[in-house]
Amino acid sequence: MPCGNRARPQEGRTRDALMNLFLLVLQVTVVLASCRVTGAIFKKIRQPRVVGEMFAGIMLGPSLLGWIAPHFSAYLFPVSSLGFLNALSQIGVIVFMFLVGLNINPKELQHESHAAVLTSHVSITAPFVMAAVLALYLYPHLSDDSVRFTSFALFMGAAMSITAFPVLARILSERRMLRSRLGTVAIACAAVDDVTGWCILAYIVVLIRAAHSTVSIWTTIGGIVVFALIMIFGVQRLLHGIFLNAYQKWGHLSENRMAFMLLLVLISAICTESLGIHLLFGAFLMGAIMPKEPKFVRYVLDRFETITVTLLLPLYFAFTGLRTNVGLVKGPEMWMYCALIILVASLGKLGGSTLASWMSGMQLREAAGLGILMNTRGLMELVILNIGLDIKVISPALFSMMVIMALVTTFMTTPLLHMICPKEMLEGKAAERVEVPAAMQGANSVA
């Protein structure tokens, strides 16, 4: 009898593990099917697939499925299972951020025009300042004393000033705008925005986490600076010998080298998390310091992108959707706050970019087109918002409003572009041929 009693708990744990595995596979199946179908529908109405996949994630959460079929939703996505789904989706986002960093080449940004430099800085500064001012009004209504106003305002500014470089690149590719001057400047501005925006967000996360840590903020910042210097001036040189030279010699990388590359990405992510930033910054930094030889970049992306963007990123959309509850935005007052967020985000990003590019010499319609493109947010916005919810600087209600803002501003890009800019401007040839980064085409097969 004692042996039998000991065996029963073991059998129970085995059944629970099998049930968890079955549920996870079922969740992945439902999420993948929903995202592909919804993405295809949105593509038919000339929207990037990523908008459809973001929308599918919202539909699988309490905003729709949990509302119309609460019992089925509770069975499919029980709270106890969300940790597994989150862990799997986070792996996808880590690899995705590595791909984003891999596509940013600082040397190319040094040669861009005055319009790109001015517009990129204004397109961050204007929405950041406007969002910080809006925070004065929103803070008493949508936050509380557990969050410092400074942290709240800084996060709102960073969240509203980001541009989704991957989604933007995909839109330009689909609309055959990469040869136009508008496409060239937009790609350069979005790349600068990505780097600057993530640096600002890193500082904000350190500031917020340091307030709840026993470690001095200066110790944290010192550790981050030392880590960044080691990565840029030490690890970066080693990467050329380990990966680029091997690729140039044999025309491919062995499985051991590809595994070692993934290992470095994960170690870098762990380091930034332990230093008090966020693991995604480590993945982004590792991608940013990788060799930038075009054929090598394309080779690496071809190995990573398909499984990441077709399987793992849709899980991230679903997890975001499960945290988004449009039902929390109740009554005229809450919807007024949501409308204000959308208005300020659009005026700051679209208006600021348009004004800056027009003052730098672009035609008004072309400048407006650039402003519309820079107002694209997409997946990058969801990543930032999830970080904000994780560190508890925004509430679930505000998180839902910001997700709605991300969907609206990304959805409006394509129709506004065709209303404002004539066809010859969108598809006009520039002096140089500009190709969309290989990874961005793959990273946005979700788009």
LOLUMDO-829937 format. One line per 8 residues: their letters; for each residue x, z, y of C-alpha. Coordinates in steps of 0.5 Angstrom, whole numbers. Each point is the difference from the previous one (the first is absolute). Layout:
N
a) X,Z,Y ~ ...
***
This chain:
447
mpcgnrar) 0,0,0 ~ 5,2,5 ~ 4,-7,-1 ~ -7,-4,1 ~ -1,4,6 ~ 6,-2,3 ~ -1,-7,-2 ~ -7,-1,4
pqegrtrd) 3,1,7 ~ 5,-5,-2 ~ -5,-5,-2 ~ -4,1,6 ~ 6,-1,4 ~ 1,-7,-4 ~ -7,-2,1 ~ 0,2,8
almnlfll) 7,-4,1 ~ -4,-6,-4 ~ -6,1,4 ~ 4,0,7 ~ 4,-7,-3 ~ -7,-3,-1 ~ -2,2,7 ~ 6,-3,3
vlqvtvvl) 0,-6,-3 ~ -8,-1,1 ~ 1,2,8 ~ 6,-5,0 ~ -5,-6,-3 ~ -5,2,5 ~ 4,0,6 ~ 4,-7,-2
ascrvtga) -7,-3,-2 ~ -3,2,7 ~ 6,-2,4 ~ 1,-7,-3 ~ -7,-1,1 ~ -1,2,7 ~ 6,-3,2 ~ -2,-6,-2
ifkkirqp) -6,0,3 ~ 3,2,7 ~ 5,-6,-1 ~ -6,-4,0 ~ -2,2,7 ~ 7,-1,2 ~ 2,7,0 ~ 7,2,-3
rvvgemfa) -1,3,-7 ~ 3,7,2 ~ -6,1,4 ~ -5,-1,-6 ~ 4,4,-4 ~ 0,6,5 ~ -7,-1,1 ~ -1,0,-8
gimlgpsl) 4,7,0 ~ -5,3,5 ~ -6,-3,-4 ~ 3,4,-6 ~ 0,7,4 ~ -5,4,2 ~ -2,-4,6 ~ -4,-5,-5
lgwiaphf) 1,1,-8 ~ 0,8,1 ~ -7,-1,5 ~ -4,-5,-5 ~ 3,2,-7 ~ 2,7,1 ~ 0,2,-7 ~ 4,-6,-2
saylfpvs) 5,1,5 ~ 1,7,-2 ~ 1,-2,-7 ~ 5,-6,2 ~ 4,4,5 ~ 0,7,-1 ~ 4,4,4 ~ 4,3,-5
slgflnal) 2,-8,-2 ~ 2,-1,7 ~ 7,2,0 ~ 2,-5,-6 ~ -3,-5,5 ~ 4,2,6 ~ 6,1,-4 ~ 0,-8,-3
sqigvivf) -2,-2,7 ~ 5,3,4 ~ 5,-3,-5 ~ -2,-7,2 ~ 0,2,8 ~ 7,2,-1 ~ 2,-7,-3 ~ -4,-3,5
mflvglni) 4,4,6 ~ 6,-2,-3 ~ -2,-8,0 ~ -2,1,7 ~ 7,3,2 ~ 3,-6,-4 ~ -3,-5,5 ~ 2,3,6
npkelqhe) 7,-3,2 ~ 2,3,7 ~ 5,-5,1 ~ -5,-5,1 ~ -4,4,5 ~ 6,0,4 ~ -1,-7,2 ~ -8,0,1
shaavlts) -2,-2,7 ~ -2,4,6 ~ -7,0,-1 ~ 1,3,-7 ~ 4,6,2 ~ -5,1,6 ~ -6,-1,-4 ~ 2,4,-6
hvsitapf) 2,6,5 ~ -6,0,4 ~ -5,-1,-6 ~ 3,7,-3 ~ 0,4,7 ~ -7,-2,3 ~ -4,2,-6 ~ 4,6,-1
vmaavlal) -1,2,7 ~ -7,-2,0 ~ -1,4,-7 ~ 3,6,2 ~ -5,0,6 ~ -6,-1,-4 ~ 3,6,-4 ~ -1,5,6
ylyphlsd) -8,-2,-1 ~ 0,0,-8 ~ 4,6,-1 ~ -5,5,1 ~ -6,-4,-4 ~ 4,-2,-6 ~ 6,5,-1 ~ 1,7,1
dsvrftsf) 5,6,1 ~ 4,-1,-7 ~ 3,-7,3 ~ 4,0,6 ~ -3,-4,6 ~ 7,-3,1 ~ 0,-2,-8 ~ -7,-3,0
alfmgaam) 2,-4,7 ~ 6,-3,-3 ~ -3,-2,-7 ~ -6,-3,4 ~ 5,-4,4 ~ 5,-2,-6 ~ -7,-2,-4 ~ -2,-5,5
sitafpvl) 6,-3,2 ~ 2,-3,-7 ~ -1,-7,-2 ~ 0,-3,-7 ~ 6,-4,-1 ~ -2,-2,-7 ~ -7,-2,2 ~ 2,-4,6
arilserr) 5,-4,-4 ~ -5,-2,-5 ~ -5,-2,6 ~ 5,-4,3 ~ 1,-3,-7 ~ -7,-2,-2 ~ -1,-3,7 ~ 6,-4,0
mlrsrlgt) 2,3,7 ~ 8,2,-2 ~ 2,-7,3 ~ -3,2,7 ~ 3,4,6 ~ -6,5,-1 ~ 2,1,-8 ~ 7,1,2
vaiacaav) -1,5,5 ~ -5,4,-4 ~ 5,1,-6 ~ 5,2,5 ~ -4,5,3 ~ -3,3,-6 ~ 6,1,-3 ~ 3,4,6
ddvtgwci) -7,4,0 ~ 1,2,-7 ~ 7,3,1 ~ -2,3,6 ~ -6,3,-2 ~ 3,3,-7 ~ 5,3,4 ~ -5,3,5
layivvli) -4,3,-6 ~ 6,3,-4 ~ 1,4,6 ~ -7,2,1 ~ 0,2,-8 ~ 6,4,1 ~ -3,4,6 ~ -6,1,-3
raahstvs) 3,3,-7 ~ 5,4,4 ~ -5,4,3 ~ -2,2,-7 ~ 7,1,-3 ~ 5,5,0 ~ 6,-5,2 ~ 1,-1,7
iwttiggi) -2,-7,2 ~ 7,-1,3 ~ 3,1,-7 ~ -5,-5,-3 ~ 1,-5,5 ~ 8,1,-1 ~ -1,-1,-7 ~ -4,-7,1
vvfalimi) 5,-2,5 ~ 6,1,-5 ~ -5,-3,-6 ~ -1,-6,4 ~ 7,-1,2 ~ 2,0,-7 ~ -5,-5,-2 ~ 2,-5,6
fgvqrllh) 8,1,0 ~ 1,2,-8 ~ -5,-2,-4 ~ -2,-7,3 ~ 7,-2,-1 ~ 0,2,-8 ~ -7,-4,0 ~ 4,-7,1
giflnayq) 5,1,-5 ~ -5,3,-5 ~ -6,-5,1 ~ 2,-6,4 ~ 7,-2,-2 ~ -3,1,-8 ~ -6,-5,2 ~ 5,-5,4
kwghlsen) 4,0,-6 ~ -5,-1,-6 ~ -6,-2,4 ~ -4,6,-3 ~ 0,7,-1 ~ 0,4,-6 ~ -5,5,-2 ~ 4,5,1
rmafmlll) 2,-2,7 ~ -8,0,1 ~ -1,6,-3 ~ 6,3,4 ~ -4,-3,7 ~ -6,4,-2 ~ 4,6,-1 ~ 3,0,7
vlisaict) -7,-1,3 ~ -3,6,-4 ~ 6,4,2 ~ 0,-2,7 ~ -8,2,0 ~ 2,7,-3 ~ 5,1,5 ~ -4,-2,6
eslgihll) -6,5,-3 ~ 5,6,-1 ~ 3,-1,7 ~ -7,1,3 ~ -3,-7,2 ~ -4,-4,-5 ~ 3,-4,-7 ~ -3,-6,3
fgaflmga) 6,0,6 ~ 5,0,-6 ~ -3,-6,-3 ~ 0,-4,6 ~ 7,2,2 ~ 3,-2,-6 ~ -4,-7,1 ~ 3,-1,7
impkepkf) 7,1,-2 ~ 0,-4,-6 ~ 4,-7,0 ~ -4,-5,4 ~ 2,-7,-3 ~ -6,-4,0 ~ 0,-2,-8 ~ 2,7,-2
vryvldrf) -6,3,4 ~ -5,-5,-3 ~ 3,1,-7 ~ -1,8,1 ~ -7,-1,2 ~ -2,-5,-5 ~ 2,6,-5 ~ -4,5,3
etitvtll) -6,-3,4 ~ -5,-2,-5 ~ -1,6,-4 ~ 0,4,7 ~ -5,-3,4 ~ -4,-3,-6 ~ -1,7,-3 ~ 3,6,3
lplyfaft) -2,-1,8 ~ -7,-1,-2 ~ 0,7,-3 ~ 2,2,7 ~ -6,-3,3 ~ -4,3,-5 ~ 3,7,1 ~ -1,-1,8
glrtnvgl) -7,-2,-1 ~ -1,7,-4 ~ 3,4,5 ~ -5,-4,5 ~ -7,2,1 ~ -4,-4,6 ~ -5,5,-1 ~ 4,5,4
vkgpemwm) -1,-4,6 ~ -7,2,1 ~ -4,0,6 ~ 1,-4,7 ~ 5,5,2 ~ 5,-2,-6 ~ -1,-7,1 ~ 1,0,7
ycaliilv) 7,3,-2 ~ 1,-5,-5 ~ -2,-6,5 ~ 5,4,5 ~ 6,0,-5 ~ -1,-8,-2 ~ -1,-2,8 ~ 7,4,2
aslgklgg) 3,-3,-6 ~ -2,-7,2 ~ 1,1,7 ~ 7,3,-1 ~ 3,-5,-5 ~ -4,-6,2 ~ 0,1,7 ~ 7,3,1
stlaswms) 3,-6,-4 ~ -4,-5,3 ~ 2,2,7 ~ 8,1,-2 ~ 0,-7,-3 ~ -3,-3,6 ~ 4,3,5 ~ 6,-2,-4
gmqlreaa) -2,-8,1 ~ -5,-1,-6 ~ -6,-4,2 ~ -6,4,0 ~ -4,-2,-6 ~ 7,0,-4 ~ 1,7,3 ~ -7,2,-2
glgilmnt) 1,-3,-7 ~ 7,5,-1 ~ -4,6,2 ~ -6,-2,-5 ~ 6,0,-6 ~ 3,6,3 ~ -7,4,-1 ~ 1,-1,-8
rglmelvi) 1,6,-3 ~ -2,0,-8 ~ 3,3,-5 ~ 6,3,4 ~ -6,4,4 ~ -2,3,-6 ~ 6,2,-2 ~ 1,4,6
lnigldik) -7,3,0 ~ 1,3,-7 ~ 7,3,2 ~ -4,3,6 ~ -5,3,-5 ~ 5,2,-4 ~ 3,4,5 ~ -6,3,3
vispalfs) 0,-3,7 ~ -6,-4,-1 ~ -7,3,-3 ~ -4,-4,-5 ~ -5,-2,5 ~ 6,-3,5 ~ 3,-3,-6 ~ -6,-4,-2
mmvimalv) -1,-2,8 ~ 7,-3,0 ~ -1,-4,-7 ~ -6,-3,3 ~ 4,-2,6 ~ 6,-3,-4 ~ -6,-4,-4 ~ -3,-3,7
ttfmttpl) 7,-1,3 ~ 2,-4,-6 ~ -6,-4,-1 ~ -1,-2,7 ~ 7,-3,0 ~ -2,-7,-3 ~ -7,-2,4 ~ 3,2,6
lhmicpke) 6,-4,-1 ~ -4,-6,-1 ~ -4,1,6 ~ 6,1,5 ~ 5,-4,-2 ~ -1,-8,-1 ~ 2,-3,-7 ~ 6,-4,3
mlegkaae) 3,7,3 ~ -1,3,-7 ~ 3,-5,-4 ~ 5,-3,5 ~ 7,-1,-2 ~ 6,4,3 ~ 7,-2,1 ~ 2,4,-6
rvevpaam) -4,1,-7 ~ -1,7,-1 ~ -2,2,-8 ~ -4,6,-1 ~ 4,5,-4 ~ 0,-1,-8 ~ -2,7,-1 ~ -6,0,5
qgansva) -3,-6,-3 ~ 0,4,-7 ~ -1,7,4 ~ -7,-4,2 ~ -2,-3,-6 ~ -5,6,1 ~ -1,-3,7
***
